[in-house]
Protein backbone atom coordinates (compact mmCIF):
# COMPACT_ATOMS: atom_id res chain seq x y z
CA UNK A 1 0.00 0.00 0.00
CA UNK A 2 1.48 3.41 -0.95
CA UNK A 3 1.90 6.27 1.48
CA UNK A 4 -0.98 8.30 0.04
CA UNK A 5 -3.42 5.46 0.60
CA UNK A 6 -2.06 4.70 4.08
CA UNK A 7 -2.40 8.33 5.10
CA UNK A 8 -6.07 8.68 4.23
CA UNK A 9 -7.25 7.01 7.44
CA UNK A 10 -5.42 9.59 9.51
CA UNK A 11 -6.28 12.81 7.69
CA UNK A 12 -9.51 13.34 9.60
CA UNK A 13 -7.61 13.11 12.88
CA UNK A 14 -5.05 15.71 11.84
CA UNK A 15 -7.71 18.10 10.55
CA UNK A 16 -9.65 17.88 13.82
CA UNK A 17 -6.43 18.28 15.78
CA UNK A 18 -5.52 21.37 13.79
CA UNK A 19 -8.92 22.97 14.35
CA UNK A 20 -8.81 22.24 18.06
CA UNK A 21 -5.58 24.14 18.52
CA UNK A 22 -6.12 26.99 16.05
CA UNK A 23 -9.81 27.69 16.58
CA UNK A 24 -10.80 26.55 20.06
CA UNK A 25 -10.31 28.34 23.35
CA UNK A 26 -8.82 25.65 25.59
CA UNK A 27 -9.60 25.88 29.30
CA UNK A 28 -5.92 25.81 30.21
CA UNK A 29 -2.61 25.90 28.33
CA UNK A 30 -1.22 22.32 28.22
CA UNK A 31 2.39 23.42 28.57
CA UNK A 32 1.57 25.19 31.84
CA UNK A 33 0.01 22.08 33.31
CA UNK A 34 3.09 20.08 32.49
CA UNK A 35 5.09 22.48 34.66
CA UNK A 36 3.03 21.53 37.70
CA UNK A 37 3.37 17.79 37.21
CA UNK A 38 5.49 15.79 39.67
CA UNK A 39 6.04 13.11 37.06
CA UNK A 40 8.29 15.12 34.78
CA UNK A 41 10.74 17.96 34.88
CA UNK A 42 9.44 21.41 33.92
CA UNK A 43 9.43 21.96 30.18
CA UNK A 44 9.50 25.46 28.74
CA UNK A 45 7.80 26.24 25.47
CA UNK A 46 10.18 27.31 22.71
CA UNK A 47 7.39 28.35 20.37
CA UNK A 48 7.35 32.00 19.27
CA UNK A 49 4.57 33.53 17.20
CA UNK A 50 4.88 37.05 15.81
CA UNK A 51 1.89 39.09 14.58
CA UNK A 52 3.13 38.55 11.00
CA UNK A 53 3.19 34.81 11.57
CA UNK A 54 -0.34 34.85 12.99
CA UNK A 55 -1.52 36.65 9.85
CA UNK A 56 0.29 34.11 7.66
CA UNK A 57 -1.25 31.06 9.38
CA UNK A 58 -4.68 32.68 9.32
CA UNK A 59 -4.45 33.29 5.57
CA UNK A 60 -3.14 29.78 4.88
CA UNK A 61 -5.86 28.25 7.02
CA UNK A 62 -8.58 30.05 5.05
CA UNK A 63 -7.08 28.78 1.79
CA UNK A 64 -6.86 25.27 3.24
CA UNK A 65 -10.53 25.39 4.28
CA UNK A 66 -11.34 26.32 0.67
CA UNK A 67 -9.36 23.24 -0.47
CA UNK A 68 -6.84 25.52 -2.19
CA UNK A 69 -3.86 23.39 -1.19
CA UNK A 70 -1.32 24.82 -3.64
CA UNK A 71 -1.85 28.46 -2.66
CA UNK A 72 -1.94 27.63 1.07
CA UNK A 73 1.43 25.90 0.76
CA UNK A 74 2.81 28.85 -1.20
CA UNK A 75 1.82 31.26 1.58
CA UNK A 76 3.44 29.07 4.22
CA UNK A 77 6.61 28.56 2.18
CA UNK A 78 7.02 32.30 1.58
CA UNK A 79 6.85 33.01 5.32
CA UNK A 80 9.01 30.19 6.67
CA UNK A 81 11.77 32.57 7.72
CA UNK A 82 9.35 34.48 9.94
CA UNK A 83 7.49 31.47 11.30
CA UNK A 84 9.99 28.64 11.71
CA UNK A 85 9.71 28.83 15.51
CA UNK A 86 5.92 28.85 15.65
CA UNK A 87 4.29 25.58 16.71
CA UNK A 88 0.99 26.54 15.07
CA UNK A 89 2.70 27.34 11.78
CA UNK A 90 4.54 24.01 11.71
CA UNK A 91 1.44 22.07 12.69
CA UNK A 92 -0.57 23.76 9.94
CA UNK A 93 2.19 23.20 7.40
CA UNK A 94 2.31 19.51 8.33
CA UNK A 95 -1.45 19.13 8.04
CA UNK A 96 -1.66 20.75 4.61
CA UNK A 97 1.32 18.77 3.31
CA UNK A 98 -0.53 15.56 4.19
CA UNK A 99 -3.23 16.67 1.75
CA UNK A 100 -0.73 17.36 -1.01
CA UNK A 101 0.79 14.94 -3.49
CA UNK A 102 3.96 13.27 -2.16
CA UNK A 103 4.04 15.57 0.87
CA UNK A 104 4.06 12.91 3.60
CA UNK A 105 7.81 12.98 4.36
CA UNK A 106 7.83 16.76 4.63
CA UNK A 107 4.68 16.62 6.74
CA UNK A 108 6.52 14.37 9.21
CA UNK A 109 9.41 16.86 9.40
CA UNK A 110 7.14 19.81 10.22
CA UNK A 111 5.10 17.77 12.69
CA UNK A 112 8.29 16.77 14.49
CA UNK A 113 9.38 20.41 14.58
CA UNK A 114 6.02 21.42 16.07
CA UNK A 115 6.42 18.79 18.78
CA UNK A 116 9.97 19.96 19.54
CA UNK A 117 8.71 23.53 19.96
CA UNK A 118 5.84 22.44 22.25
CA UNK A 119 6.84 19.08 23.79
CA UNK A 120 3.75 19.03 26.00
CA UNK A 121 1.26 19.86 23.26
CA UNK A 122 -1.26 17.03 22.93
CA UNK A 123 -2.06 17.94 19.32
CA UNK A 124 1.57 18.23 18.24
CA UNK A 125 2.44 14.83 19.73
CA UNK A 126 -0.58 13.19 18.11
CA UNK A 127 0.24 14.63 14.70
CA UNK A 128 3.92 13.76 15.02
CA UNK A 129 2.91 10.17 15.79
CA UNK A 130 0.48 10.00 12.88
CA UNK A 131 2.97 11.37 10.34
CA UNK A 132 5.80 9.16 11.63
CA UNK A 133 3.48 6.16 11.28
CA UNK A 134 2.51 7.16 7.76
CA UNK A 135 6.12 7.37 6.56
CA UNK A 136 7.07 4.11 8.27
CA UNK A 137 9.12 5.40 11.24
CA UNK A 138 7.48 2.96 13.63
CA UNK A 139 9.70 3.39 16.69
CA UNK A 140 9.49 7.17 16.45
CA UNK A 141 5.71 6.93 16.08
CA UNK A 142 5.55 4.77 19.22
CA UNK A 143 7.45 7.42 21.18
CA UNK A 144 5.10 10.20 20.07
CA UNK A 145 1.96 8.17 20.75
CA UNK A 146 3.25 7.22 24.21
CA UNK A 147 3.70 10.91 24.96
CA UNK A 148 0.18 11.53 23.63
CA UNK A 149 -1.43 9.03 25.99
CA UNK A 150 0.63 10.37 28.90
CA UNK A 151 -1.02 13.75 28.24
CA UNK A 152 -4.45 12.33 27.33
CA UNK A 153 -5.02 8.75 28.53
CA UNK A 154 -8.41 8.76 26.82
CA UNK A 155 -7.04 9.10 23.29
CA UNK A 156 -8.60 6.23 21.35
CA UNK A 157 -6.60 7.16 18.23
CA UNK A 158 -3.26 6.98 20.07
CA UNK A 159 -3.98 3.68 21.85
CA UNK A 160 -5.29 1.97 18.73
CA UNK A 161 -2.24 3.22 16.80
CA UNK A 162 0.11 1.93 19.49
CA UNK A 163 -1.56 -1.48 19.39
CA UNK A 164 -1.11 -1.65 15.62
CA UNK A 165 2.51 -0.50 15.81
CA UNK A 166 3.48 -2.94 18.55
CA UNK A 167 1.94 -5.73 16.50
CA UNK A 168 4.05 -4.75 13.50
CA UNK A 169 7.14 -4.55 15.73
CA UNK A 170 6.50 -8.05 17.09
CA UNK A 171 5.70 -7.07 20.68
CA UNK A 172 2.55 -9.13 21.23
CA UNK A 173 2.29 -8.35 24.95
CA UNK A 174 2.21 -4.59 24.41
CA UNK A 175 -0.08 -5.07 21.42
CA UNK A 176 -2.55 -6.87 23.68
CA UNK A 177 -2.33 -4.22 26.44
CA UNK A 178 -2.85 -1.33 24.04
CA UNK A 179 -5.61 -3.19 22.25
CA UNK A 180 -7.50 -3.62 25.53
CA UNK A 181 -7.21 0.08 26.29
CA UNK A 182 -8.37 1.00 22.80
CA UNK A 183 -11.31 -1.40 23.13
CA UNK A 184 -12.57 0.31 26.31
CA UNK A 185 -12.31 3.67 24.53
CA UNK A 186 -13.98 2.54 21.30
CA UNK A 187 -16.44 5.36 20.53
CA UNK A 188 -19.65 3.29 20.28
CA UNK A 189 -18.96 1.38 23.50
CA UNK A 190 -17.93 4.54 25.31
CA UNK A 191 -20.99 6.46 24.12
CA UNK A 192 -23.30 3.68 25.35
CA UNK A 193 -21.99 4.03 28.91
CA UNK A 194 -22.23 7.82 28.75
CA UNK A 195 -25.80 7.65 27.40
CA UNK A 196 -26.71 5.46 30.36
CA UNK A 197 -25.47 8.17 32.76
CA UNK A 198 -27.38 10.83 30.83
CA UNK A 199 -30.53 8.73 30.99
CA UNK A 200 -30.30 8.43 34.78
CA UNK A 201 -29.66 12.18 35.06
CA UNK A 202 -32.68 12.92 32.86
CA UNK A 203 -34.86 10.83 35.18
CA UNK A 204 -34.18 13.44 37.87
CA UNK A 205 -32.71 11.09 40.48
CA UNK A 206 -29.41 12.60 41.62
CA UNK A 207 -28.92 9.81 44.17
CA UNK A 208 -29.29 7.13 41.48
CA UNK A 209 -26.80 9.02 39.31
CA UNK A 210 -24.29 9.22 42.16
CA UNK A 211 -24.66 5.50 42.86
CA UNK A 212 -24.09 4.63 39.21
CA UNK A 213 -21.03 6.88 39.07
CA UNK A 214 -19.63 5.29 42.23
CA UNK A 215 -20.24 1.86 40.72
CA UNK A 216 -18.31 2.83 37.59
CA UNK A 217 -15.45 4.52 39.45
CA UNK A 218 -15.06 1.58 41.85
CA UNK A 219 -14.99 -1.00 39.04
CA UNK A 220 -11.33 -2.11 38.93
CA UNK A 221 -11.97 -4.13 35.77
CA UNK A 222 -12.39 -0.91 33.77
CA UNK A 223 -9.18 0.55 32.35
CA UNK A 224 -8.17 3.91 33.90
CA UNK A 225 -8.05 5.39 30.39
CA UNK A 226 -11.85 5.35 30.30
CA UNK A 227 -12.25 7.66 33.28
CA UNK A 228 -11.45 11.02 31.62
CA UNK A 229 -14.83 10.56 29.91
CA UNK A 230 -16.54 9.63 33.17
CA UNK A 231 -15.00 12.67 34.86
CA UNK A 232 -16.06 14.99 32.04
CA UNK A 233 -19.62 13.64 32.08
CA UNK A 234 -19.90 13.85 35.87
CA UNK A 235 -18.62 17.43 35.72
CA UNK A 236 -21.12 18.43 33.03
CA UNK A 237 -23.93 16.83 35.05
CA UNK A 238 -22.87 18.89 38.07
CA UNK A 239 -21.80 15.94 40.25
CA UNK A 240 -18.51 17.57 41.12
CA UNK A 241 -17.43 15.19 43.90
CA UNK A 242 -17.77 12.22 41.52
CA UNK A 243 -15.90 14.11 38.78
CA UNK A 244 -13.11 14.61 41.31
CA UNK A 245 -13.05 10.88 42.14
CA UNK A 246 -13.02 9.87 38.46
CA UNK A 247 -10.09 12.23 37.87
CA UNK A 248 -8.23 10.59 40.74
CA UNK A 249 -8.54 7.21 38.99
CA UNK A 250 -6.80 8.72 35.98
CA UNK A 251 -4.23 10.86 37.79
CA UNK A 252 -3.06 7.86 39.82
CA UNK A 253 -1.95 6.20 36.59
CA UNK A 254 -1.26 9.36 34.56
CA UNK A 255 -0.08 12.30 36.70
CA UNK A 256 0.36 14.38 33.52
CA UNK A 257 -3.23 14.00 32.31
CA UNK A 258 -4.12 17.52 31.21
CA UNK A 259 -7.87 17.09 30.91
CA UNK A 260 -8.26 15.49 34.32
CA UNK A 261 -6.18 18.17 36.00
CA UNK A 262 -8.42 20.78 34.42
CA UNK A 263 -11.61 18.97 35.37
CA UNK A 264 -10.46 18.28 38.92
CA UNK A 265 -9.37 21.87 39.57
CA UNK A 266 -12.74 23.25 38.44
CA UNK A 267 -14.62 20.55 40.37
CA UNK A 268 -12.71 21.53 43.52
CA UNK A 269 -13.35 25.21 42.86
CA UNK A 270 -17.14 24.81 42.57
CA UNK A 271 -17.13 22.69 45.76
CA UNK A 272 -15.37 25.57 47.57
CA UNK A 273 -12.27 23.43 48.18
CA UNK A 274 -9.99 26.35 47.51
CA UNK A 275 -6.88 25.07 49.26
CA UNK A 276 -6.93 21.75 47.39
CA UNK A 277 -7.54 23.52 44.08
CA UNK A 278 -4.63 25.88 44.73
CA UNK A 279 -2.33 22.96 45.54
CA UNK A 280 -3.18 21.15 42.30
CA UNK A 281 -2.89 24.38 40.36
CA UNK A 282 0.62 24.94 41.62
CA UNK A 283 2.65 28.08 41.09
CA UNK A 284 0.75 30.05 38.43
CA UNK A 285 2.04 33.57 39.01
CA UNK A 286 3.49 33.79 35.52
CA UNK A 287 0.92 31.60 33.77
CA UNK A 288 -1.24 33.08 30.99
CA UNK A 289 -4.93 32.79 30.29
CA UNK A 290 -7.53 30.89 32.24
CA UNK A 291 -5.04 29.17 34.52
CA UNK A 292 -4.09 32.58 35.92
CA UNK A 293 -7.79 33.48 36.19
CA UNK A 294 -8.48 30.41 38.33
CA UNK A 295 -5.63 31.50 40.60
CA UNK A 296 -7.25 34.95 40.83
CA UNK A 297 -10.65 33.39 41.62
CA UNK A 298 -9.13 31.35 44.44
CA UNK A 299 -7.43 34.48 45.78
CA UNK A 300 -10.70 36.45 45.70
CA UNK A 301 -12.62 33.67 47.41
CA UNK A 302 -10.01 33.34 50.15
CA UNK A 303 -9.67 37.08 50.80
CA UNK A 304 -6.42 37.78 48.96
CA UNK A 305 -7.16 40.29 46.21
CA UNK A 306 -3.61 41.26 45.19
CA UNK A 307 -3.87 39.62 41.78
CA UNK A 308 -4.72 42.51 39.41
CA UNK A 309 -1.60 42.08 37.24
CA UNK A 310 -2.33 38.38 36.66
CA UNK A 311 -5.93 39.12 35.74
CA UNK A 312 -4.98 41.90 33.31
CA UNK A 313 -2.56 39.54 31.57
CA UNK A 314 -5.21 36.81 31.40
CA UNK A 315 -7.71 39.22 29.83
CA UNK A 316 -5.20 40.16 27.14
CA UNK A 317 -4.67 36.48 26.33
CA UNK A 318 -8.31 35.33 26.26
CA UNK A 319 -10.70 38.31 26.46
CA UNK A 320 -13.86 36.23 25.86
CA UNK A 321 -13.20 33.42 28.35
CA UNK A 322 -16.13 32.91 30.77
CA UNK A 323 -13.78 32.01 33.62
CA UNK A 324 -11.53 35.04 33.09
CA UNK A 325 -14.57 37.32 32.81
CA UNK A 326 -16.01 35.76 35.99
CA UNK A 327 -12.80 36.62 37.85
CA UNK A 328 -12.90 40.16 36.49
CA UNK A 329 -16.58 40.57 37.41
CA UNK A 330 -16.06 39.38 40.99
CA UNK A 331 -13.04 41.65 41.32
CA UNK A 332 -15.10 44.63 40.11
CA UNK A 333 -17.94 43.75 42.51
CA UNK A 334 -15.48 43.58 45.44
CA UNK A 335 -14.45 47.13 44.53
CA UNK A 336 -18.16 48.12 44.45
CA UNK A 337 -18.00 48.79 40.69
CA UNK A 338 -21.36 47.08 40.32
CA UNK A 339 -22.40 48.33 36.89
CA UNK A 340 -19.04 47.36 35.40
CA UNK A 341 -19.33 43.96 37.08
CA UNK A 342 -22.81 43.41 35.60
CA UNK A 343 -21.52 44.18 32.08
CA UNK A 344 -18.56 41.84 32.55
CA UNK A 345 -20.63 38.98 33.93
CA UNK A 346 -23.22 39.36 31.17
CA UNK A 347 -20.37 39.07 28.67
CA UNK A 348 -19.25 35.82 30.27
CA UNK A 349 -22.76 34.42 29.87
CA UNK A 350 -22.71 35.15 26.13
CA UNK A 351 -20.17 32.34 25.85
CA UNK A 352 -22.13 29.95 28.08
CA UNK A 353 -25.62 30.86 29.30
CA UNK A 354 -25.58 27.94 31.77
CA UNK A 355 -22.45 29.17 33.55
CA UNK A 356 -23.88 29.15 37.07
CA UNK A 357 -21.08 31.05 38.88
CA UNK A 358 -21.78 34.15 36.75
CA UNK A 359 -25.52 33.96 37.50
CA UNK A 360 -24.74 33.63 41.23
CA UNK A 361 -22.61 36.77 41.22
CA UNK A 362 -25.23 38.68 39.23
CA UNK A 363 -27.92 37.64 41.70
CA UNK A 364 -25.82 38.86 44.63
CA UNK A 365 -25.19 42.20 42.91
CA UNK A 366 -28.87 42.72 42.04
CA UNK A 367 -29.83 42.08 45.66
CA UNK A 368 -27.33 44.72 46.79
CA UNK A 369 -28.76 47.12 44.19
CA UNK A 370 -32.33 46.29 45.33
CA UNK A 371 -33.23 45.18 41.80
CA UNK A 372 -35.29 42.30 43.08
CA UNK A 373 -36.99 41.24 39.84
CA UNK A 374 -33.59 40.86 38.17
CA UNK A 375 -32.24 39.05 41.23
CA UNK A 376 -35.14 36.59 41.18
CA UNK A 377 -34.61 35.95 37.47
CA UNK A 378 -30.94 35.18 38.10
CA UNK A 379 -31.84 32.84 40.97
CA UNK A 380 -34.05 30.89 38.58
CA UNK A 381 -31.31 30.83 35.96
CA UNK A 382 -28.99 29.26 38.54
CA UNK A 383 -31.58 26.50 38.95
CA UNK A 384 -31.18 25.57 35.27
CA UNK A 385 -27.50 24.73 35.82
CA UNK A 386 -26.49 21.22 36.87
CA UNK A 387 -24.97 20.98 40.34
CA UNK A 388 -26.17 24.34 41.67
CA UNK A 389 -29.77 23.56 42.62
CA UNK A 390 -29.22 24.19 46.35
CA UNK A 391 -27.70 27.61 45.69
CA UNK A 392 -30.61 28.45 43.36
CA UNK A 393 -33.09 27.79 46.18
CA UNK A 394 -30.96 29.74 48.64
CA UNK A 395 -30.71 32.77 46.38
CA UNK A 396 -34.45 32.73 45.71
CA UNK A 397 -34.99 32.57 49.46
CA UNK A 398 -32.69 35.55 49.96
CA UNK A 399 -34.61 37.60 47.39
CA UNK A 400 -37.90 36.81 49.14
CA UNK A 401 -36.41 37.68 52.51
CA UNK A 402 -35.01 41.10 51.57
CA UNK A 403 -37.70 42.42 49.26
CA UNK A 404 -40.65 42.33 51.64
CA UNK A 405 -41.64 42.11 55.30
CA UNK A 406 -44.84 40.26 54.41
CA UNK A 407 -45.37 37.08 56.42
CA UNK A 408 -45.87 34.89 53.35
CA UNK A 409 -42.56 36.08 51.84
CA UNK A 410 -40.70 35.29 55.05
CA UNK A 411 -42.35 31.89 55.29
CA UNK A 412 -41.40 31.11 51.70
CA UNK A 413 -37.83 32.26 52.36
CA UNK A 414 -37.65 30.05 55.46
CA UNK A 415 -38.92 26.99 53.55
CA UNK A 416 -36.59 27.50 50.58
CA UNK A 417 -33.56 28.15 52.81
CA UNK A 418 -34.18 24.96 54.78
CA UNK A 419 -34.62 22.95 51.56
CA UNK A 420 -31.34 24.35 50.26
CA UNK A 421 -29.53 23.53 53.52
CA UNK A 422 -30.82 19.97 53.39
CA UNK A 423 -29.34 19.65 49.88
CA UNK A 424 -25.96 21.24 50.65
CA UNK A 425 -24.68 22.14 54.12
CA UNK A 426 -21.32 23.48 52.94
CA UNK A 427 -22.18 26.03 50.25
CA UNK A 428 -21.46 29.54 51.62
CA UNK A 429 -24.47 31.06 49.82
CA UNK A 430 -26.77 28.46 51.42
CA UNK A 431 -25.28 29.03 54.87
CA UNK A 432 -25.53 32.82 54.55
CA UNK A 433 -29.18 32.63 53.46
CA UNK A 434 -30.29 30.35 56.29
CA UNK A 435 -28.29 32.49 58.72
CA UNK A 436 -30.21 35.56 57.50
CA UNK A 437 -33.50 33.70 57.94
CA UNK A 438 -32.54 32.84 61.53
CA UNK A 439 -31.40 36.41 62.22
CA UNK A 440 -34.66 37.88 60.90
CA UNK A 441 -36.55 35.59 63.30
CA UNK A 442 -34.39 36.57 66.28
CA UNK A 443 -32.47 33.28 66.41
CA UNK A 444 -29.11 35.04 66.76
CA UNK A 445 -27.06 32.09 68.01
CA UNK A 446 -28.16 29.81 65.15
CA UNK A 447 -27.42 32.63 62.71
CA UNK A 448 -23.96 33.18 64.17
CA UNK A 449 -22.95 29.51 63.82
CA UNK A 450 -23.94 29.39 60.13
CA UNK A 451 -22.43 32.79 59.28
CA UNK A 452 -19.10 31.92 60.85
CA UNK A 453 -19.04 28.59 59.02
CA UNK A 454 -19.69 30.38 55.70
CA UNK A 455 -16.85 32.80 56.41
CA UNK A 456 -14.51 29.97 57.35
CA UNK A 457 -15.20 28.22 54.03
CA UNK A 458 -15.01 31.39 51.92
CA UNK A 459 -13.10 34.13 53.79
CA UNK A 460 -13.43 36.55 50.87
CA UNK A 461 -17.24 36.44 50.67
CA UNK A 462 -18.32 40.02 51.40
CA UNK A 463 -21.90 38.95 52.22
CA UNK A 464 -20.55 36.61 54.92
CA UNK A 465 -18.22 39.34 56.25
CA UNK A 466 -21.14 41.80 56.48
CA UNK A 467 -23.42 39.25 58.15
CA UNK A 468 -20.85 38.30 60.80
CA UNK A 469 -20.38 42.02 61.51
CA UNK A 470 -24.15 42.52 61.89
CA UNK A 471 -24.43 39.57 64.27
CA UNK A 472 -21.59 40.93 66.41
CA UNK A 473 -23.44 44.24 66.52
CA UNK A 474 -26.57 42.46 67.76
CA UNK A 475 -24.51 40.65 70.41
CA UNK A 476 -23.17 43.96 71.74
CA UNK A 477 -26.70 45.32 72.01
Residue pairs with C-beta under 8 A, 6 or more apart in sequence:
3 104
3 134
3 135
4 101
4 102
4 104
6 134
7 98
7 104
7 134
10 98
10 130
10 133
10 134
11 98
11 99
13 126
13 130
13 157
14 94
14 95
14 98
14 127
14 130
14 131
15 95
17 91
17 95
17 123
17 126
17 127
18 91
18 92
18 95
18 123
18 127
20 26
20 123
21 88
21 91
21 121
21 123
22 57
22 61
22 88
22 92
25 318
25 320
25 321
27 262
27 266
27 290
27 323
28 258
28 261
28 262
28 289
28 290
28 291
28 294
29 287
29 288
29 289
29 291
30 118
30 120
30 121
30 122
30 151
30 258
31 43
31 44
31 45
31 118
31 120
31 121
32 284
32 287
32 288
32 291
33 120
33 256
33 258
33 261
33 262
33 291
34 40
34 42
34 43
34 119
34 120
34 151
34 256
34 258
35 42
35 43
35 282
36 261
36 280
36 281
36 282
36 283
37 255
37 256
38 255
39 255
39 256
40 256
43 119
43 120
45 87
45 117
45 118
45 120
46 85
46 116
46 117
46 118
47 85
47 86
47 87
47 88
47 117
47 118
48 85
48 86
49 83
49 86
49 87
49 88
49 89
50 82
50 83
50 86
52 79
52 82
52 83
53 79
53 82
53 83
53 86
53 88
53 89
56 75
56 76
56 79
56 82
56 83
56 89
57 76
57 83
57 86
57 88
57 89
57 92
59 75
60 72
60 73
60 75
60 76
60 92
60 96
61 72
61 92
63 69
63 71
63 72
63 75
64 72
64 92
64 95
64 96
64 99
69 96
69 99
69 100
70 100
72 96
73 93
73 96
73 97
73 100
76 83
76 89
76 92
76 93
76 96
79 89
83 89
83 90
84 90
84 113
85 117
86 117
87 114
87 117
87 118
87 121
87 124
88 114
90 110
90 111
90 113
90 114
90 117
91 110
91 111
91 114
91 123
91 124
91 127
93 107
93 110
94 107
94 108
94 109
94 110
94 111
94 114
94 127
94 131
95 107
95 127
96 103
97 103
97 104
97 106
97 107
97 110
98 104
98 107
98 131
98 134
104 131
104 134
104 135
105 135
107 131
107 134
108 128
108 131
108 132
108 134
108 135
108 137
111 124
111 127
111 128
111 130
111 131
111 132
112 128
112 131
112 132
114 121
114 124
114 127
114 128
115 121
115 124
115 125
115 127
115 128
115 144
117 124
118 124
119 125
119 147
120 151
120 256
122 148
122 151
122 152
122 155
122 258
125 144
125 145
125 147
125 148
125 151
126 144
126 145
126 148
126 155
126 157
126 158
128 144
129 141
129 142
129 143
129 144
129 145
129 148
129 158
129 161
130 141
130 157
130 161
132 138
132 140
132 141
132 144
133 141
133 161
133 165
138 165
138 168
138 169
139 169
141 161
141 165
142 162
142 165
142 166
142 169
145 158
145 159
145 161
145 162
145 165
146 162
148 155
148 158
149 155
149 158
149 159
149 162
149 225
149 254
150 254
150 256
150 257
151 256
151 257
151 258
152 158
152 228
152 257
152 258
152 259
153 224
153 225
153 227
153 228
153 250
153 253
153 254
153 257
153 260
154 185
154 225
154 226
154 227
154 228
154 229
154 250
154 259
155 185
156 182
156 185
156 186
156 187
156 190
159 178
159 181
159 182
159 185
159 225
160 178
160 179
160 182
162 174
162 178
163 175
163 178
163 179
163 181
163 182
164 175
166 172
166 174
166 175
166 178
167 175
180 223
181 223
181 225
183 189
184 190
184 222
184 223
184 225
184 226
185 223
185 225
185 226
185 229
190 226
190 229
193 216
193 226
193 229
193 230
194 229
194 233
196 212
197 209
197 212
197 213
197 230
197 233
197 234
197 237
198 233
198 237
200 208
200 209
200 212
201 209
201 237
201 386
206 239
209 237
209 239
210 239
210 242
213 230
213 234
213 239
213 242
213 245
213 246
214 242
214 245
216 222
216 230
216 246
217 227
217 230
217 242
217 245
217 246
217 249
224 249
224 250
224 252
224 253
224 254
225 250
227 246
227 247
227 249
227 250
227 260
228 246
228 247
228 250
228 257
228 259
228 260
228 263
230 246
230 249
231 243
231 246
231 247
231 250
231 259
231 260
231 263
231 264
232 243
232 259
232 263
234 240
234 242
234 243
234 246
235 243
235 263
235 266
235 267
236 386
237 386
237 387
238 385
238 386
238 387
238 388
239 386
239 387
240 267
240 268
240 270
240 271
240 387
241 267
241 271
243 263
243 264
243 267
244 264
244 267
244 268
244 271
246 260
247 257
247 260
247 261
247 263
247 264
247 267
248 264
250 257
250 260
251 257
251 260
251 261
251 264
254 260
261 280
264 280
265 277
265 280
265 281
265 294
266 294
268 274
268 276
268 277
268 280
269 277
269 294
269 297
269 298
270 356
270 357
270 387
270 388
271 426
272 301
272 426
272 427
272 428
272 457
272 458
274 298
274 301
274 302
274 458
277 294
277 298
278 295
278 298
281 291
281 294
281 295
281 298
284 291
284 292
284 294
284 295
284 310
285 295
285 310
287 295
288 313
288 314
288 317
289 314
289 317
289 318
289 321
289 324
290 314
290 318
290 321
290 323
290 324
292 310
292 311
292 313
292 314
293 310
293 311
293 314
293 321
293 323
293 324
293 326
293 327
294 323
294 327
295 307
295 310
296 307
296 310
296 311
296 314
296 327
296 331
297 323
297 326
297 327
297 330
299 305
299 306
299 307
299 460
300 307
300 327
300 330
300 331
300 334
300 460
301 458
301 459
301 460
301 461
302 458
302 459
302 460
303 459
303 460
304 460
305 331
305 334
305 460
307 331
308 331
311 324
311 327
311 328
311 331
314 321
314 324
314 327
315 324
315 328
318 324
320 347
320 350
320 351
321 348
321 351
322 348
322 349
322 351
322 352
322 355
322 358
323 348
325 344
325 345
325 347
325 348
325 351
325 358
326 345
326 348
326 355
326 357
326 358
326 361
328 344
329 341
329 342
329 344
329 345
329 348
329 358
329 361
330 341
330 361
332 338
332 340
332 341
332 344
333 341
333 361
333 364
333 365
333 462
334 460
334 462
338 365
338 368
338 369
341 361
341 365
342 362
342 365
345 358
345 361
345 362
345 365
346 362
348 355
348 358
349 355
349 358
349 359
353 381
354 384
354 385
354 386
355 385
356 382
356 385
356 387
356 388
356 391
359 378
359 381
359 382
359 385
360 378
360 382
360 388
360 391
360 395
360 429
362 374
362 378
363 375
363 378
363 379
363 382
363 395
363 399
364 395
364 429
364 463
366 372
366 374
366 375
366 378
367 375
367 398
367 399
367 402
370 402
370 403
372 399
372 402
372 403
375 395
375 399
376 396
376 399
378 395
379 392
379 395
379 396
379 398
379 399
380 392
380 396
382 388
382 391
382 392
382 395
383 389
383 392
383 393
383 396
385 392
389 423
390 420
390 421
390 423
390 424
390 427
390 430
391 420
391 424
391 427
391 429
391 430
393 416
393 417
393 419
393 420
393 423
393 430
394 416
394 417
394 420
394 421
394 427
394 429
394 430
394 432
394 433
394 434
395 429
395 433
396 416
397 412
397 413
397 414
397 415
397 416
397 417
397 420
397 433
397 437
398 413
398 417
398 432
398 433
398 436
400 409
400 410
400 412
400 413
400 416
401 409
401 410
401 413
401 417
401 433
401 436
401 437
401 440
403 409
404 410
410 437
410 440
410 441
413 433
413 437
414 437
414 441
417 430
417 433
417 434
417 436
417 437
418 434
418 437
420 427
420 430
420 433
420 434
421 430
421 431
421 434
423 430
424 430
425 431
426 457
428 454
428 455
428 457
428 458
428 461
428 464
429 463
431 450
431 451
431 453
431 454
431 457
431 464
432 450
432 451
432 454
432 461
432 463
432 464
432 467
434 450
435 446
435 447
435 448
435 449
435 450
435 451
435 454
435 467
435 471
436 447
436 467
438 444
438 446
438 447
438 450
439 447
439 467
439 470
439 471
439 474
444 471
444 474
444 475
447 467
447 471
448 468
448 471
448 475
451 464
451 467
451 468
451 471
452 468
454 461
454 464
454 467
455 461
455 464
455 465
455 468
458 464
